[in-house]
């Protein structure tokens, strides 16, 4: 069987089969893209909802958490 025979037999089929195949492929593409992008979008929404305070501490709180420098000899 050659590609010409495959394409010519495919062209003789009804449009209902081709549209059904196209829909199933589109569904799979949408599902796979959803698996990739939904967690990323969810993380961005959570970061915006929690605000910048949740991720970083204000600069005035950093002073009492810092360790003093070690004394040097001599």
N, C-alpha and C positions, 0 to 999 in steps of 0.2 A: 504494500500500500504506500503510495506516495503522498506528499503533502497536497498535491493537486486533487487527488481523489478525496482526501479528508475534507478539504475546503469545499469542494463541490457538493459532497453529501451533506455537509453542515448547512450549506446555503439552501438546500431543498427542504430542510426541516421547517416546521412551523415557527412562527415568532414567539409562541407561548413558551417553548422550551428554552429559547435563548434568553428571554426576559427572566425566567425562573432562575437560570444559572447566574445571570448578572445580579439578581437580588441576593442570592446566597453568597456570592463572592463579596458583594458590598457589605452584607451583614458581618461576615468574618473580618473584613478590614476594619469596620467600625468597632467591633468587639476587641480586636487586638490593639487598636489605637487607644481605646478606652482603658485597657489594662496598663498602658504606658503612661497616659497623661492624667488620668483621674487621681492617682496618688500625688503627682507633682502639683496639680491644681489644689488638691486638698491641703497640702503642706503650706502652700502660699496663702490660702484663705486662713488657715490656723495662725500663721505668723502675723497676718494683718489683724486678725481678731484679738490676739493676745497683746499686741502692741509692742513697742520697743522696750518697755520696762521689763517684760518677762525674760528677754534674752540677755540684757546687759544690766549691770548694776550702775547706779549713778556715780559720778566721779568722787563725790564727798564721802562715800562709803569705802572707797579704796584705801584711804589713809590709814585706818586702823587695822586693815588686813595685810598691809605691807610689812615685810620683815626688815628690821633695822640692819644697816651694813655691818659686816664683821670688822672688829678692830684689827688694825694692822700692827705688825711688830716694828719696833724701832723708833 
